[in-house]
Amino acid sequence: MKDYQKKLFGFVHFIIVGSACAQDIHFSQFYEAPLYRNPAFAGIVNGDIRVQAVFRSQWNSFVNAYKTGSLNAEYKMPVGKGEDFITSGFETFYDRAGSVDLSTTIFTPVLNYHKSLSNAKNMYLSAAFMGGIVARRFDRSRITTNNQFDGGGDGESLDKSQYSYWDGSAGISFNSALGNDPANNLLIGVAYNHFNKPKNSFYENANILLDPKWVLSADFKVGVTENSWLVFHSDYSKQGTYREIIGGALYGINVGSVLENPDYSIEGGFFLRWNDAIIPVIKIDYHPFSVAFSYDVNISQLKNTSYGRGGAELSLTYIGFLNRRNSSLNAVHCPRF
């Protein structure tokens, strides 16, 4: 029992003090949280508005699993007399972990400008900025250490159990139709997150900063038949000494008797987070909504402890057009993927 308590305390100590070297939370359905990947992905969608929610529950084989949720909303509209567009929106994010309820709450507005590069087809260069407030806290009353049994408090020289900071990200992206088939699209981008290197510690005088994170992304979509397609998504992330590579593909088909207006569509496929998890995904689109479910099958060194159980994710997306004169539905060219 004492050995178990030491391990548990070590884990609790890690998530509190280890916020010094903590990395950003990741999503397996990263493509369903586009602003978290790159603020310059805001508005690159076949619609005027997009609202997306993702919920993740990770390490359920342990007590007090990680719970993570995000919500992003975007509004796109034309600007100027050409075929340029501007997208405004926001992302909110909540994460709670461990028996001490270590939580992170984020609210970050975004602004993205899409510059048209071609009069013949959809081809856009986008530049964006996203910044806002981040709050972190934990419940100190849930900490139990050997020092407390001796009447000496919990033994941690923590001045506070919550703090907040301002955070900022910037990104650029390029998206284009490929060839003459509007079903074929390319999207690439690079993002630089936490460029202001905010302080990231519960210790008042600790000189601990959040490492900036680079994210390189590449997606493309290609039609296979008249009513089927393949979509590839991939990200490479670097934050401090941490690296992450994730990528995979979804195969989709339309279902219905009318090819131009199918009843619904189904997508399925697999993703791989390198040296960590294999991720099967199933997605159903019933316009204007879509819902997707994925599950991480752990293949890392933790698989013996987690029994292969990583994390389950559920996402819900709404994409729609507004009843307005300058809706992107009527546009000849528009940033989309």
C-alpha positions, 0 to 999 in steps of 0.5 A: 500500500505504501508503494502504491501511495508513493506512486500515486503521490509521484503522479500527483506531484508530476501533474502539478510541478510538472506543469513546468515541462508540460506539453499541450493536450492533443486530440486524436481527431485533430482535424475536427479542432482546426483552430487548435492546429493552426489559427489560419485554418479558420474559415477554410470550409464549404460554408459561412459558419462552422461550429465544432465540439470535441470531447476526449476521455483518456486513460480510463484504465486509471482512476480519475481519467483525463477529460478534455473538451473543445468548442470552436465557432467561425464566421466567414464573409467576403471583404473588399471588391475582389474574392478575398475573405475574412474569418472571425471566431473563437476557441474555448478549451477545458481540460481536467486531470487526476485526483487533484482536479488539475484543470486548464480553461482557455478562451482565444478569439481568432482573426484570419484573412484569406487572400485570393491568388487565382482568378481561375480556381480556388487558391488562397493564402491565409494569415491569422492571429489568435490570442486570449486568456488561459486559467489553471487551477487544482484542488489542494485539499485533495493532496495527501502526503506523508508530511500531512500525517506528521502535522506538517501540511502537505509539504509543498511550498505552493503560494497559490492553487490557481493562476492565469496568463495571456497566450498567443498563436499565429499561423499561415496556410495555403489551400487550393483546388487540384486540377479541374475536379472541385472534389480535389483539394490541398491544405497545408499550413504552419503555426507558431503557438505560445509565441509570447512564452507565458509563465507556466507554474504554480510557484510564484517565483519560478522562472518556468515558461511554456515552450512555443510549439510549431505545428506543420500540417498537410491535408488533401482530399481526392475523389475516387469515384463519383460518390466516394473520396479519400481524405488525408490528414497529418500533423507534425508538432514540436514543443521543446524536446517533445515531438509528435507525428500523427496522420491517417486517412478516411474513405467516404461514400455518399448514400442515397439515390440522388448523386447531387443530393445524397441522404447522408455520407459515411467515412471510416479509416485509421490514424497513427500517432507515432509510437503511441496509438492506433486510432480507428475512426467512424464518421457520419455526415447528415447535412448540415451536421456530422458526428465522429467517434474514435478510440485510441488503441495504445501501443506505447510503453504504457500499454502493459499498464493501460491494457491498450486502452488509450482515449475515446473521442466524440466530435460534433460539427455543424457547417451551414450557409447564411441567408444573405446576399454575399453568402459564400454559397454564391461565390465563384471562388471561396477558401474551402476544403 
